[in-house]
Amino acid sequence: QVQVVESGGGLVQPGGSLRLSCAASGSIFSFYAVGWYRQAPGKQREAVARIISGDITTYADSVKGRFTISRDNAKNTVYLQMNGLKPEDTAVYYCNLNIPGTTLNYWGQGTQVTVSS
């Protein structure tokens, strides 16, 4: 069983920055596609950013140009650098690891991000 732990959330003013971390156990971390998702109160969980092998990245339109996803396989960690935060970015942010075509699919418990003045 892979353990996934998110950290780095908190309260930040509009226009501020946060860096989220997603740390995972296991020895095959580099093979996982890793995604950040978020869920705001009363809304469905939505994809924010994703990174796959070869460091190919994709982003939701709402965060393009503001958020950057990256990974450090030596540390079994994926990061989400969030700049220019807006109140509508307020949500619980979750990290997901999966290998497409397999049953390997793991979620963390989430970290709260609140953007407010």
Beta strands, then each sheet from edge to edge (+ up, - down):
strand 1: 4-7
strand 2: 10-12
strand 3: 18-24
strand 4: 33-39
strand 5: 46-52
strand 6: 56-59
strand 7: 67-72
strand 8: 77-82
strand 9: 91-98
strand 10: 105-107
strand 11: 111-115
sheet 1: 1+ 3- 8+ 7-
sheet 2: 2+ 11+ 9- 4+ 5- 6+
sheet 3: 2+ 11+ 9- 10+
end
